[in-house]
Amino acid sequence: MDPARLTRIGECEWQLPMTGAMRVPGIIYADEALIRDMDDKVPEQVANVAMLPGIVKASFAMPDAHWGYGFPIGGVAAFDPDEGGVVSAGGVGFDISCGVRMLRTGLSVAQVEPLKRVLADTLFERIPAGVGSTGALRLSADDMDAMLRGGAGWAVAQGYGAPGDLERIEEHGTMAGADPRRVSDAAKRRQRDEMGTLGSGNHYLEVQRVTDVYDRMTAESFGLAEGDVVVSIHCGSRGLGHQIGTEFLREMAIGAKEAGIVLPDRELACAPIRSALGERYLGAMRAAINCALANRQILTQLTRRAFHAVFPGARLEVLYDVSHNTCKLETHVVDGRPRKLYVHRKGATRAFAPGHPDLPLAFHATGQPVLIGGSMGTSSYVLAGTSRGATAAFASACHGAGRSMSRHEATRKFGGRKVVDDLAARGIVIRSPSMRGVAEEAPLAYKDIAAVVDAADRAGLARKVARVQPMACVKG
């Protein structure tokens, strides 16, 4: 992208001026190098989102932004229902509530390194991963509805974890307002055998070592220190979320026209928040959020069992769990007054500031842990929400590195076996049912995550706390 298309208004903040049918300006957070590397579709999609009814303040893009379906991935936008605001299935994405959970193991690198391959084999054996993977659970119709209402709380009640886990999960593990009646039978069928599975694409379970601490007091509060071993689980709502997104995008494309909404792009299909269609989508989407939270909770317990088979004394406590494909009703101060807004985050992570009432007490002094995932051979990061970020982009930050090439291009350029061998030479053990999947997610298919995280930190969206690097990774 040519930076001349934008007006620089801060070290890592650029404005896309209002033109045409834009109701608000666009704001992109990035340094100049990241701006130059962004595809030209990003400002186009940022501008299109700014044309939607009821949008508040600006259409935002995070430092990892790249082309997506309707909204850019890394897009953030908030809508006011009192001003005709809309909810967009494309503004949430197909993998509803895809997110990251980090677990502290209580183990050191020195303890894990000698048994790293044994641990990787055990995790791969016990964690279902890949396209069409199925788990040990098979949910009845009543179980499915209970799971969609209860989320991680339901999973804990089934014996997957402990009540204390729920305190460290976004929404305390259960998204209010979920309505299983709004989830189609087709979506439920797709999910019946998929609970407790990683799926495919960029999803993974990764054993990581803490290599750098940038904010020692916050890291200590989070229970992180250099040389510690942690586990990150990255996955979402699997087939159920994808089916919900597909069905409602189709319905919203028709409904938008009936509601008199002019769409700059069909992929931005939406519905007024205060409409029967909007309410049905919100009920189904919230149920999918609970599905993702339940899925990561089940995976947490499966991971604990695998670790205990190799390291009987491992604790595996939840540090935090946060999603990055959601639309949530939140209160934000705009122009000096609090307003209840529906905040879309597509490939963007919620990053509440210190003292936010929705955070567990453990994070009131530090701000919310913000978990930024890498890709097999790259670093991942732990950040924390900031007061500056709360007023910048509706308390949002980046979610990962962001792709620099398509999956198709990656498979043409990289061989899965070579990626695995190259990473093995660096001491990183990869286990995957698909070499094609490994090639699609090759580290070089992504932007420089360090540059993305540095830009988020310098923009004040969130502050760096710690960096972790992979030791072993189970890929879908």
C-alpha positions in Angstrom: 0.0 0.0 0.0 1.2 3.5 -0.8 1.4 5.5 2.5 0.5 8.6 0.4 -3.1 7.3 0.4 -3.2 8.0 4.2 -2.6 10.9 6.6 -0.1 10.1 9.3 -1.5 11.3 12.7 0.8 9.5 15.0 3.9 7.4 15.2 1.9 4.2 14.4 -1.5 5.7 13.5 -2.8 6.6 10.0 -6.1 8.1 9.0 -8.0 7.3 5.8 -10.0 10.5 5.2 -13.8 10.4 4.8 -14.8 10.2 1.1 -17.9 9.2 -0.8 -20.4 7.4 1.4 -18.1 7.0 4.4 -19.8 8.0 7.6 -16.6 8.0 9.7 -12.9 8.1 8.9 -10.7 5.0 8.8 -7.8 4.5 11.2 -5.0 2.0 10.6 -2.5 1.3 13.4 0.9 0.4 12.0 4.4 1.7 11.3 5.4 2.8 7.8 7.0 -0.5 6.9 3.9 -2.4 7.8 1.7 0.1 5.9 3.9 -0.4 2.8 3.6 -4.2 3.1 -0.2 -4.2 3.5 -2.3 -5.2 0.5 -4.4 -2.5 -1.2 -7.6 -4.2 -0.2 -7.1 -3.2 3.4 -7.9 0.5 3.0 -10.7 -0.4 0.6 -12.3 -2.7 3.1 -11.7 -0.2 6.0 -13.6 2.4 3.9 -16.4 0.0 3.1 -17.0 -0.8 6.7 -17.1 3.0 7.4 -20.1 3.2 5.2 -22.3 0.9 7.3 -25.2 2.5 9.3 -24.7 3.4 12.9 -20.9 3.1 12.9 -19.3 5.1 15.7 -16.0 7.0 15.8 -14.0 5.2 13.1 -13.5 2.0 11.1 -10.3 0.6 12.6 -7.6 -1.8 11.4 -4.9 -3.4 13.5 -1.2 -3.7 12.6 -1.7 -7.3 11.4 -4.5 -6.3 9.0 -5.0 -8.0 5.7 -7.7 -8.8 3.2 -10.7 -10.7 4.6 -14.3 -11.5 3.9 -16.1 -8.1 4.0 -14.2 -6.7 7.0 -10.5 -6.8 6.8 -8.9 -9.4 9.1 -7.7 -7.2 11.9 -10.8 -5.0 11.6 -12.7 -3.4 14.5 -15.9 -1.4 14.3 -18.6 -0.4 16.9 -22.2 0.2 16.1 -24.9 2.1 18.1 -28.3 0.4 18.0 -29.9 3.8 18.9 -28.6 5.2 15.6 -29.7 2.3 13.4 -26.5 0.3 14.0 -26.1 -3.1 12.4 -24.6 -6.4 13.1 -22.6 -8.1 10.3 -21.7 -11.8 10.1 -18.8 -10.8 7.9 -17.6 -8.5 10.7 -17.3 -11.5 13.0 -16.0 -14.1 10.6 -16.7 -17.8 9.9 -14.7 -19.2 12.8 -16.7 -17.5 15.5 -14.8 -17.0 18.8 -11.6 -18.4 17.5 -9.2 -17.5 20.2 -6.1 -18.3 22.3 -5.9 -19.9 25.7 -2.5 -19.9 27.6 -1.7 -22.4 30.3 1.1 -22.2 32.8 2.7 -25.6 33.4 4.8 -25.0 36.5 7.7 -26.6 34.5 11.0 -25.2 33.3 12.7 -25.6 30.0 15.4 -27.7 31.6 12.7 -30.2 32.7 10.8 -30.3 29.4 13.6 -30.2 26.9 14.9 -33.8 27.4 11.3 -35.2 27.0 10.1 -32.8 24.4 9.6 -35.4 21.6 7.9 -37.8 24.0 5.6 -35.0 25.1 4.9 -34.0 21.4 4.0 -37.6 20.5 1.7 -37.9 23.5 -0.1 -34.7 22.7 -0.5 -35.6 19.1 -1.9 -39.0 20.1 -4.4 -37.5 22.5 -5.4 -34.2 20.8 -7.6 -34.8 17.7 -6.4 -32.4 15.0 -6.9 -31.7 11.3 -9.7 -31.5 8.7 -12.7 -33.7 9.8 -11.1 -34.6 13.1 -13.5 -35.9 15.7 -13.4 -36.2 19.5 -14.4 -38.8 22.0 -17.6 -36.9 22.9 -20.8 -37.4 20.9 -23.4 -35.0 22.0 -27.1 -35.7 22.1 -29.6 -33.0 21.0 -30.1 -32.1 24.7 -26.3 -32.1 25.4 -25.7 -29.9 22.4 -28.2 -27.3 23.6 -26.8 -27.4 27.1 -23.3 -26.9 25.7 -24.4 -24.0 23.5 -25.9 -22.3 26.6 -23.2 -23.1 29.1 -19.9 -22.9 27.3 -16.8 -23.7 29.4 -19.1 -23.9 32.4 -20.9 -26.8 30.8 -17.5 -28.5 30.0 -16.4 -28.1 33.7 -19.6 -29.6 34.9 -18.9 -32.6 32.6 -15.6 -33.1 34.4 -13.3 -31.2 32.0 -11.5 -28.9 34.4 -12.3 -27.1 37.6 -14.5 -24.2 38.5 -11.4 -22.1 39.1 -10.6 -22.3 35.4 -13.6 -20.2 34.6 -12.3 -17.1 36.5 -9.5 -16.8 33.9 -11.7 -17.0 30.8 -13.4 -14.2 28.9 -17.0 -13.9 30.0 -16.1 -16.2 32.9 -16.5 -19.1 30.4 -20.2 -18.5 29.5 -21.5 -15.9 27.0 -24.8 -14.6 28.1 -27.6 -14.3 25.6 -26.8 -17.5 23.7 -29.9 -19.0 22.1 -29.5 -22.6 20.8 -32.9 -22.3 19.1 -31.3 -20.0 16.5 -28.6 -22.5 15.6 -29.6 -24.7 12.7 -29.8 -28.4 12.8 -27.1 -28.5 10.1 -24.7 -26.5 12.3 -25.5 -28.8 15.3 -24.9 -31.9 13.2 -21.5 -30.6 12.1 -20.5 -30.1 15.7 -21.9 -33.3 17.2 -18.5 -35.2 17.0 -16.1 -32.2 16.9 -16.0 -31.1 20.6 -12.4 -31.3 21.9 -10.7 -31.1 18.5 -8.2 -28.5 17.1 -9.4 -28.5 13.5 -7.2 -27.3 10.7 -5.9 -24.1 9.2 -3.9 -21.9 11.5 -5.1 -23.8 14.7 -2.5 -25.4 16.9 -1.5 -26.5 20.4 2.0 -25.3 21.1 4.4 -26.0 24.0 6.4 -22.8 24.4 9.2 -21.3 26.5 9.3 -17.8 27.9 12.4 -16.2 26.4 12.0 -12.5 27.2 10.2 -10.4 29.8 9.6 -6.8 29.0 7.4 -5.8 32.0 8.7 -7.7 35.0 6.0 -6.6 37.5 3.2 -7.5 35.1 4.8 -10.8 34.1 5.2 -11.7 37.7 1.5 -10.9 38.3 0.7 -13.2 35.3 2.9 -15.9 36.8 5.5 -15.7 34.0 9.3 -15.8 34.2 12.1 -16.4 31.7 12.7 -20.1 31.4 9.1 -21.1 32.2 7.2 -23.5 29.9 3.6 -22.6 28.9 1.1 -24.1 26.5 -1.0 -22.1 24.0 -4.2 -23.5 22.5 -5.5 -21.7 19.4 -8.9 -22.9 18.0 -12.5 -21.9 17.7 -16.1 -23.1 17.1 -15.2 -25.5 14.4 -17.9 -26.6 11.9 -20.8 -25.1 14.0 -19.4 -21.5 13.7 -18.7 -21.9 10.1 -22.2 -23.1 9.3 -23.7 -20.2 11.3 -21.6 -17.7 9.4 -22.5 -19.2 6.0 -26.2 -19.3 6.7 -26.6 -15.8 8.2 -24.4 -14.2 5.5 -26.8 -15.5 2.9 -29.8 -14.4 4.8 -28.4 -11.0 5.7 -27.6 -10.3 2.0 -31.3 -10.5 1.3 -32.4 -8.9 4.5 -30.1 -5.8 4.1 -31.9 -4.9 0.8 -35.3 -5.3 2.5 -34.1 -3.1 5.3 -33.1 -0.4 2.8 -29.4 -0.8 3.6 -27.1 0.0 0.7 -24.1 -2.3 0.8 -20.8 -1.1 -0.7 -19.8 -4.8 -0.8 -22.1 -7.8 -0.7 -19.7 -9.5 1.7 -20.7 -6.8 4.2 -24.2 -8.3 4.5 -25.7 -7.1 7.8 -28.9 -6.6 9.6 -30.1 -3.9 12.0 -29.3 -4.8 15.5 -32.9 -4.1 16.5 -34.4 -6.5 14.0 -35.7 -10.0 14.1 -32.8 -11.1 11.9 -30.2 -9.2 13.9 -31.5 -10.7 17.2 -31.5 -14.2 15.7 -27.9 -13.9 14.5 -26.7 -12.5 17.9 -28.4 -15.5 19.7 -26.7 -18.0 17.3 -23.3 -16.2 17.4 -23.3 -16.1 21.2 -24.1 -19.9 21.2 -21.1 -20.3 18.9 -18.9 -18.3 21.3 -20.0 -20.8 24.0 -19.1 -23.7 21.7 -15.6 -22.3 21.2 -15.1 -21.7 25.0 -16.3 -25.3 25.7 -14.0 -26.6 23.0 -10.9 -24.9 24.4 -11.9 -26.1 27.9 -12.1 -29.7 26.8 -8.8 -29.4 25.0 -7.3 -27.9 28.2 -8.3 -31.0 30.1 -7.0 -33.4 27.4 -3.7 -31.4 27.4 -3.5 -31.8 31.2 -3.9 -35.5 30.9 -1.2 -35.7 28.2 1.2 -33.7 30.3 0.5 -35.7 33.4 1.4 -38.9 31.5 4.9 -37.4 30.9 5.2 -35.0 33.9 3.0 -36.2 36.7 3.6 -33.0 38.8 2.6 -30.5 36.1 -0.1 -28.1 37.2 -1.3 -26.5 33.9 -3.2 -23.5 35.3 -5.2 -21.2 33.0 -3.5 -17.8 32.6 -6.2 -16.5 30.3 -8.5 -17.3 27.4 -9.6 -14.6 25.0 -11.3 -14.7 21.6 -10.7 -12.7 18.5 -13.7 -13.2 16.2 -16.7 -11.8 18.0 -19.4 -9.1 18.3 -20.1 -8.0 21.9 -22.2 -5.4 23.6 -19.8 -3.2 25.6 -19.8 0.2 27.3 -17.3 2.6 25.9 -16.8 6.3 26.4 -17.2 8.3 23.2 -17.1 12.1 23.2 -17.1 12.2 26.9 -20.1 10.0 27.6 -20.6 6.2 28.0 -22.4 4.4 25.2 -23.5 0.8 24.9 -22.1 -0.4 21.6 -21.9 -3.6 19.6 -18.2 -4.0 19.0 -17.1 -6.2 16.1 -13.6 -7.6 16.3 -12.6 -9.8 13.4 -9.0 -11.0 13.8 -8.7 -8.6 16.7 -8.3 -9.2 20.4 -10.2 -7.5 23.2 -7.7 -5.6 25.4 -9.5 -4.2 28.5 -7.6 -1.6 30.5 -6.6 -1.9 34.2 -9.6 -1.5 36.5 -12.2 -2.7 34.0 -15.1 -4.1 35.9 -15.4 -7.2 33.6 -11.9 -8.3 34.4 -11.1 -10.8 37.2 -9.6 -9.1 40.3 -6.3 -10.6 39.5 -6.0 -8.3 36.4 -7.4 -5.1 37.8 -4.0 -3.6 38.4 -2.3 -4.9 35.2 -5.0 -4.9 32.6 -6.2 -7.9 30.6 -3.7 -10.4 29.3 -3.7 -10.1 25.5 -2.5 -13.3 23.8 -0.9 -12.9 20.4 -0.2 -16.1 18.5 2.6 -16.9 16.1 3.0 -19.7 13.6 5.0 -22.8 14.5 8.5 -21.3 14.0 7.8 -17.8 15.1 7.5 -16.1 18.5 4.2 -15.5 20.3 3.6 -12.7 22.7 1.7 -11.8 25.9 0.6 -8.2 26.2 -1.6 -6.3 28.6 -4.5 -3.9 28.0 -3.8 -0.2 28.6 -5.8 2.9 29.4 -4.7 4.5 26.1 -5.9 1.5 24.3 -9.3 1.7 26.0 -9.9 5.1 24.2 -8.1 4.3 21.0 -9.9 1.4 19.2 -12.6 0.3 21.7 -10.1 -1.6 23.8 -8.8 -3.8 20.9 -5.4 -5.0 19.8 -3.9 -7.3 17.1 -4.4 -11.0 17.2 -1.3 -12.4 15.4 1.2 -11.7 12.7 -1.3 -11.6 9.8 -0.8 -13.5 6.6 1.6 -12.1 4.0 0.7 -14.7 1.3 -2.3 -16.9 0.6 -2.5 -20.5 1.6 -2.4 -21.5 -2.1 0.7 -19.4 -2.7 2.3 -20.9 0.5 1.8 -24.5 -0.7 3.4 -23.6 -4.1 6.4 -22.0 -2.4 7.0 -24.3 0.6 7.0 -28.1 1.1 5.5 -29.3 4.3 8.2 -31.9 4.9 11.0 -29.3 4.4 9.2 -26.9 6.8 9.1 -29.7 9.4 12.8 -30.6 8.8 13.9 -26.9 8.9 12.1 -26.4 12.2 13.5 -29.6 13.7 17.0 -28.3 12.9 16.0 -25.3 15.1 14.9 -27.6 17.9 11.1 -27.2 17.2 9.2 -30.5 17.0 6.1 -30.4 14.7 3.4 -33.1 14.7 0.6 -32.8 12.1 -1.7 -35.2 10.2 -1.2 -33.0 7.0 2.0 -31.9 5.4 -0.1 -29.7 3.1 -1.5 -28.0 6.2 2.0 -27.4 7.5 3.0 -25.8 4.2 0.0 -23.5 4.3 1.0 -22.3 7.7 4.7 -22.0 7.1 6.2 -19.2 9.2 7.4 -17.3 6.2 3.8 -17.1 4.9 3.2 -14.6 7.7 4.3 -11.0 8.5 7.0 -10.3 11.0 5.1 -10.8 14.3 7.7 -8.8 16.2 7.1 -5.8 14.0 3.3 -6.2 14.4 3.5 -6.4 18.2 6.0 -3.5 18.4 3.5 -1.4 16.4 0.7 -2.3 18.8 2.8 -1.4 21.8 4.0 1.9 20.3 0.5 2.8 19.3 -0.6 2.2 22.9 -3.2 -0.5 22.0 -1.5 -2.9 24.5 1.9 -3.1 26.1 4.4 -5.9 25.7 4.8 -8.2 28.7 6.6 -11.3 27.5 7.7 -13.2 24.5 7.5 -17.0 24.1 9.0 -19.3 21.5 7.9 -22.7 20.3 9.4 -26.0 21.5 6.8 -28.4 20.1 3.6 -27.8 18.1 0.6 -30.0 17.2 -0.9 -28.5 14.0 -4.3 -29.1 12.6 
